Amino acid sequence: MELHPALHLLGYHLIKRWPEVCLAFFCFIFIWSYIKHQNDVLVFWPIFDCLPSILKNRHRIHDWSVELANSVGNTIVGKGPIFARLHLVYTCDPLNVEYIAKTNFPKGSEHHEIMDVIGNGIFNVDYEHWHAQRKMANRTFMSKEFRSYIAKTTRKVVENSLLPLLSQVAIQSCVVDLEDIFMRLTFDSVFMVIFGRNPNCLSIDFPRNELAQAIDNMAEVLTYRHVLPSSWWKLCRWFQIGPEKKFVEARKIIDRSLESYILLKKNDLHKGDEQDNDMITSFILSQERDNNDLLPKGDAFLKDNGLSFLFAGKDSSSTGLAWFFWLMTRNPSVKDIIIEELRHVREKNKDKDDGLKAKMPYVFTAEDLKGLVYLHASLCESLRLYPPVPATYRGVEKEDVLPDGTALKPGMKILISMYALGRMASVWGKDCLEYRPERWIDENGKLNPVPLTKFFTFFAGPRNCIGKDMAFTQMKLVIGAVLFNFHIEHVEGHVVRPKPSMVLHMQNGLKVRIRKRISE
């Protein structure tokens, strides 16, 4: 009989302290869940869904994406925190990726909002606006004159800037960050291809370039925007705090710099000066010639597209080169075969280059390198393992079903991991983690077309990378010149790992020593 008053008293205190009781209960659930699932690759938590797992692995997000595919599945559906309104489909299934690439999955309004810095550039629009811009860009990128200008411009930067710098570094016997050198190189060469002027970022004194730094800062902020709930980064933008403060400062520099370069280009055209075949010149002439309401006529359109292609070309080629040379330091047998290919080309050119026999370092032309099978296979294999853009996403605007049966609903976001796709045993075989260029070569010594059907580094379908050929031309010219003339030695103890970012930069750069290769 004395138990009832005690129960009433306990009930009274529980009701009075219900917030503390609820908090204690939720803490118990979370602690219990953590202990039970602490070794699981992915945990769907109450309220927060997969967000804690993402935050836990944010420092190694790309390698984690591979673990997800191997242990959970090639396609995963998650909802994110209940307050973030996020419904995400993660996939690295090649059939899904091919379907998404070849079907009309737009980037969507959210992508446009995140990437507002490139305004209405080609990478930020959909449907008929994209078709109009793609048609104009194709006309430029597929022209013989523009392709020749890319090769000539890149070779010029390699010969006049890169090789003298590496020669000086070799003489000084100092340690340098090769990734930083390549970023400077591609900034100069891509900027020349787009705007027709050399910003001279690549030189022995490693000058600070305000525009290049602003673009790097901008890319860092955009990485945060892609991973944070939109309400979070928008709040930071409203108060101009955190990364968004850096965004505002970087955007002012970018807008001011690019507007001045466009004005210079227009002034050159009005003067009637002889013009290079750069992209902005081509776009200005297209604006004046084409009567298409879907193509904006103002300078903002030129700035948006100039920045879009600068973003795409600068980081992707430099990152691809950095990972390629890191793999060369770890795979000397591959490097030796490439050098032997280059020597054969040099021997064939000796008669043509009679007046240049004593000239070192030697610089190849794009035409020299076009038929080198092993060089091309080695570069493709490097891009398979280390795609410059490790992930991309698309929006869903109508109900659909992916080839693996995953149902899609409007409002969902599809995240495609190129990094994981290039490392799946089900796609590339049990040796998928090995660097083996031979997988790209058939029994007749020709390039094997089969791997290309599952190679999505440059995406596929209508929205495949329009600068693919430009990237291969630039990277091959650099690889040929550097490998033929120099030894690259990775500094012992320097750890190389992917950086968790939109572009697959190296976390700590690529520290190397450089020695001149003695001509044989």
ZAVO-15804 format. One line per 10 residues: number of its first residue (from 1); their letters; for each residue x negated, y, z of C-alpha. Coordinates in steps of 0.25 Angstrom, whole numbers. Each point is the difference from the previous one (the first is absolute). Example, Ala and Ser with C-alpha at 12.3 -4.5 7.8 and 13.67 -1.06 7.14 Angstrom:
2
1	as	-49/-18/31 | -6/14/-2
This chain:
520
1	melhpalhll	0/0/0 | -12/9/2 | -5/-2/-14 | 11/9/-6 | -4/13/6 | -14/-3/-5 | 4/-2/-14 | 9/12/0 | -13/8/5 | -8/-6/-11
11	gyhlikrwpe	10/3/-11 | 1/14/5 | -15/2/-1 | -1/-7/-14 | 11/10/-5 | -7/12/6 | -13/-4/-6 | 4/-6/-13 | -10/8/-8 | -11/-6/8
21	vclaffcfif	6/-13/-1 | 1/1/-16 | -14/5/-1 | -5/-12/8 | 8/-9/-8 | -5/5/-13 | -15/0/5 | 2/-14/4 | 5/-4/-14 | -11/7/-7
31	iwsyikhqnd	-11/-6/9 | 6/-14/-1 | 1/2/-16 | -15/5/0 | -5/-11/8 | 8/-10/-9 | -4/6/-13 | -13/7/2 | -7/-9/-10 | 10/0/-10
41	vlvfwpifdc	-3/8/-13 | 14/7/0 | 10/2/11 | 14/6/-2 | 2/8/13 | 13/4/6 | 3/14/-4 | -14/3/-6 | 1/-12/-10 | -14/-2/-7
51	lpsilknrhr	-5/14/4 | -9/-5/11 | -7/-10/-9 | -3/10/-10 | -6/10/11 | -8/-12/6 | -6/-3/-14 | -1/14/-6 | -15/0/1 | 0/-12/-9
61	ihdwsvelan	13/1/-7 | -5/-5/-14 | -6/-13/6 | 12/-2/9 | 9/1/-13 | -8/-13/-5 | 3/-7/13 | 15/4/-1 | 0/-7/-14 | -7/-12/5
71	svgntivgkg	7/-2/13 | 14/6/-1 | 3/0/-15 | -2/7/-13 | 12/9/2 | 5/5/14 | 12/9/3 | -1/9/12 | 8/12/5 | -9/8/9
81	pifarlhlvy	4/7/12 | 15/3/1 | -2/15/1 | -9/0/-13 | 11/-5/-10 | -11/-8/-7 | 4/-13/-8 | -13/-5/-6 | -3/-12/-9 | -14/-4/0
91	tcdplnveyi	-5/-9/-12 | -12/-5/-7 | 7/-11/-8 | -5/2/-14 | 14/-3/-6 | 6/10/9 | -11/10/-4 | 2/-2/-15 | 15/1/1 | -1/13/8
101	aktnfpkgse	-10/5/-10 | 8/-3/-12 | 13/4/5 | 5/14/3 | -4/2/15 | -2/15/2 | -10/6/10 | 12/7/5 | 3/13/8 | -8/-4/12
111	hheimdvign	-12/-2/-8 | 2/14/-6 | 2/6/13 | -13/-7/6 | -8/4/-12 | 5/14/-1 | -13/6/-3 | 0/-6/-14 | 14/6/-3 | 6/-5/-13
121	gifnvdyehw	-13/-7/-5 | 1/-13/-7 | -3/-8/12 | 12/6/8 | 12/0/-10 | 9/-11/-5 | 9/-3/-12 | 1/9/-12 | -10/10/7 | -10/-10/1
131	haqrkmanrt	2/-6/-14 | -2/14/-6 | -13/2/8 | -5/-14/-3 | 2/2/-15 | -8/13/1 | -11/-6/8 | 0/-12/-9 | -3/9/-12 | -12/6/7
141	fmskefrsyi	-6/-13/7 | 2/-8/-13 | -6/10/-9 | -14/-4/-6 | -5/14/3 | 4/0/15 | -6/-14/2 | -13/5/-7 | 0/12/9 | 1/-9/13
151	akttrkvven	-12/-8/-4 | -8/12/-4 | 3/7/12 | -3/-11/10 | -13/-4/-7 | -4/15/1 | 3/0/15 | -8/-13/2 | -12/4/-8 | -1/14/5
161	sllpllsqva	5/-1/14 | 1/-14/6 | -14/-6/-6 | -8/12/4 | 6/-1/14 | -3/-15/2 | -14/2/-5 | -2/11/10 | 6/-9/11 | -9/-11/-4
171	iqscvvdled	-13/8/1 | 4/5/14 | 3/-14/4 | 12/5/9 | 13/-7/3 | 13/6/-7 | 14/-3/0 | 3/-5/-14 | 15/1/1 | -2/15/3
181	ifmrltfdsv	-8/1/-13 | 10/-7/-8 | 11/9/5 | -8/12/-4 | -3/-6/-13 | 15/-4/-3 | 5/14/5 | -10/7/-10 | 3/-9/-12 | 15/-1/2
191	fmvifgrnpn	1/15/3 | -7/2/-14 | 10/-10/-7 | 12/8/6 | -5/14/0 | -12/1/-9 | -9/5/11 | -11/-6/9 | 2/4/14 | -15/-5/3
201	clsidfprne	4/-8/12 | -11/-10/-3 | -14/5/3 | -12/-3/9 | 4/10/11 | 14/-6/1 | 7/13/0 | 14/1/7 | 11/3/-10 | 12/7/6
211	laqaidnmae	10/-6/-10 | -5/-15/1 | 0/1/15 | 14/6/-1 | 5/-12/-8 | -7/-10/9 | 8/7/12 | 13/-1/-8 | -2/-14/-3 | -2/-3/15
221	vltyrhvlps	13/7/4 | 8/-7/-11 | -5/-13/6 | 6/4/13 | 13/3/-7 | 1/-13/-6 | -1/-8/13 | 7/9/9 | 16/1/1 | 4/12/-8
231	swwklcrwfq	6/7/12 | -13/0/7 | -9/6/-11 | 11/10/-4 | 1/5/15 | -15/2/-1 | 1/7/-13 | 11/9/6 | -9/4/12 | -13/-1/-9
241	igpekkfvea	-7/-8/10 | -9/-13/-1 | -3/-5/-14 | 11/10/-6 | -9/12/4 | -11/-5/-8 | 10/-3/-11 | 4/15/-1 | -15/5/0 | -4/-11/-11
251	rkiidrsles	12/4/-9 | -4/15/0 | -14/-4/-5 | 5/-10/-10 | 11/10/-6 | -9/12/0 | -12/-8/-7 | 8/-8/-10 | 8/13/-4 | -13/7/-3
261	yillkkndlh	-5/-11/-9 | 13/-1/-8 | -1/15/-2 | -14/-1/-5 | 4/-11/-9 | 12/9/-6 | -10/12/-1 | -9/-9/-8 | 11/-5/-9 | 5/15/-3
271	kgdeqdndmi	-14/4/-3 | -1/-10/-11 | -12/-7/6 | -4/-14/-4 | 7/-9/9 | -4/-14/6 | 10/-11/-1 | 4/1/15 | 13/-4/6 | 5/14/4
281	tsfilsqerd	-3/5/-14 | 8/-11/-6 | 12/2/10 | 0/15/-3 | 1/-2/-15 | 11/-10/2 | 8/10/9 | -2/10/-12 | 4/-10/-11 | 10/-9/6
291	nndllpkgda	15/5/1 | 3/-10/12 | 9/5/11 | -5/-11/9 | -14/5/-1 | -2/13/9 | -7/11/-6 | -7/8/11 | -14/-1/6 | 6/-8/12
301	flkdnglsfl	2/-12/-9 | -14/1/-4 | -5/1/14 | 9/-12/5 | -5/-9/-11 | -15/5/1 | 1/-3/15 | 7/-14/-2 | -11/-5/-10 | -11/6/9
311	fagkdssstg	6/-8/12 | 1/-13/-9 | -14/1/-7 | -9/6/11 | 2/-10/11 | 4/-13/-8 | -13/0/-8 | -9/4/11 | 6/-11/9 | -1/-10/-11
321	lawffwlmtr	-15/3/-2 | -3/0/15 | 6/-14/2 | -6/-5/-13 | -14/3/4 | 2/-5/14 | 3/-13/-6 | -12/1/-9 | -9/0/13 | 7/-12/5
331	npsvkdiiie	0/-8/-13 | -14/2/-7 | 2/-11/-10 | 12/8/-6 | -8/12/0 | -11/-7/-8 | 9/-5/-11 | 6/14/-2 | -14/6/-1 | -4/-11/-10
341	elrhvreknk	12/4/-8 | -4/15/1 | -14/-4/-5 | 5/-7/-12 | 7/13/-4 | -12/8/3 | -8/-9/-9 | 10/2/-11 | -1/15/1 | -15/1/0
351	dkddglkakm	-1/3/-15 | 11/11/1 | -6/5/13 | -14/1/-6 | -2/14/5 | 5/-3/13 | -8/-12/4 | -8/7/10 | 12/6/6 | 4/-6/14
361	pyvftaedlk	10/-1/6 | 8/-6/-12 | 14/4/-2 | 10/-9/-8 | 12/5/-8 | 14/-5/2 | -1/-7/-14 | -13/-7/5 | 8/-6/12 | 13/-3/-7
371	glvylhaslc	-3/-15/-3 | -7/-4/13 | 9/-12/4 | -7/-2/14 | -1/14/4 | 15/1/-3 | 3/-13/7 | -8/5/12 | 7/13/1 | 14/-6/-1
381	eslrlyppvp	-4/-10/11 | -4/11/9 | 13/8/-3 | 8/-13/4 | -7/-1/14 | 0/15/2 | 11/7/-7 | -2/15/1 | 14/2/3 | 3/-11/10
391	atyrgveked	15/2/1 | 11/7/-7 | 15/1/2 | 13/2/-8 | 14/4/4 | 13/-8/-1 | 12/7/-6 | 10/-11/-3 | 2/-14/4 | -10/-11/-6
401	vlpdgtalkp	-6/-13/3 | -15/-3/-1 | -5/-13/-7 | -2/-6/13 | 14/2/5 | -2/12/8 | 12/9/0 | -2/15/-2 | 10/11/4 | 0/15/-2
411	gmkilismya	-9/8/9 | -11/-11/2 | -14/2/-3 | -9/-10/-6 | -14/-1/4 | -10/-7/-10 | -13/-4/5 | -10/-1/-11 | -11/-3/10 | 7/-13/5
421	lgrmasvwgk	5/-4/-14 | -15/-1/-4 | -3/-9/11 | 10/-11/0 | -4/-14/-2 | 14/-3/-7 | -4/10/-11 | -15/-1/-1 | -4/-13/5 | -7/-5/13
431	dcleyrperw	-12/8/-3 | 9/13/-1 | -9/7/11 | -13/-3/-8 | -6/10/-10 | 0/-8/-13 | 0/7/-13 | 0/-13/-7 | 15/-1/2 | 2/11/-10
441	idengklnpv	-8/-7/-11 | 5/-12/-8 | -8/-12/-5 | -4/7/-13 | -6/11/8 | 11/10/-4 | 9/8/10 | 11/-9/5 | 14/6/-1 | 6/-8/10
451	pltkfftffa	-5/7/13 | 6/13/-6 | 14/-5/1 | -2/0/15 | -9/13/1 | 8/11/5 | -11/10/5 | 5/10/-11 | 14/-5/2 | 8/-4/-12
461	gprncigkdm	12/3/-9 | 4/14/-4 | -6/6/12 | -14/-6/-2 | -12/8/3 | -1/10/-12 | -15/2/4 | -4/-15/0 | -9/1/-13 | -6/13/5
471	aftqmklvig	-3/-6/14 | -7/-12/-7 | -8/9/-9 | -5/9/12 | -3/-12/9 | -8/-8/-11 | -8/12/-4 | -4/2/15 | -3/-14/2 | -8/-2/-12
481	avlfnfhieh	-9/12/3 | -2/-3/15 | -2/-15/-1 | -10/1/-12 | -8/11/6 | 0/-2/16 | 0/-11/11 | 11/3/10 | -3/-6/14 | 11/0/10
491	veghvvrpkp	-5/5/14 | -1/-12/9 | 10/1/12 | 9/10/-7 | 14/-5/1 | 9/1/-12 | 15/-1/2 | 12/6/-7 | 6/12/6 | 15/0/3
501	smvlhmqngl	4/11/-11 | 8/1/-12 | -13/-2/-8 | -9/-11/4 | -12/8/4 | -11/-6/9 | 2/3/15 | -15/4/2 | -4/3/-15 | -11/-9/-7
511	kvrirkrise	-14/3/6 | -11/-4/-10 | -14/1/-4 | -3/2/-14 | -13/-4/-8 | -3/2/-14 | 0/-12/-9 | -13/-2/-8 | 3/-1/-15 | -4/-13/-6
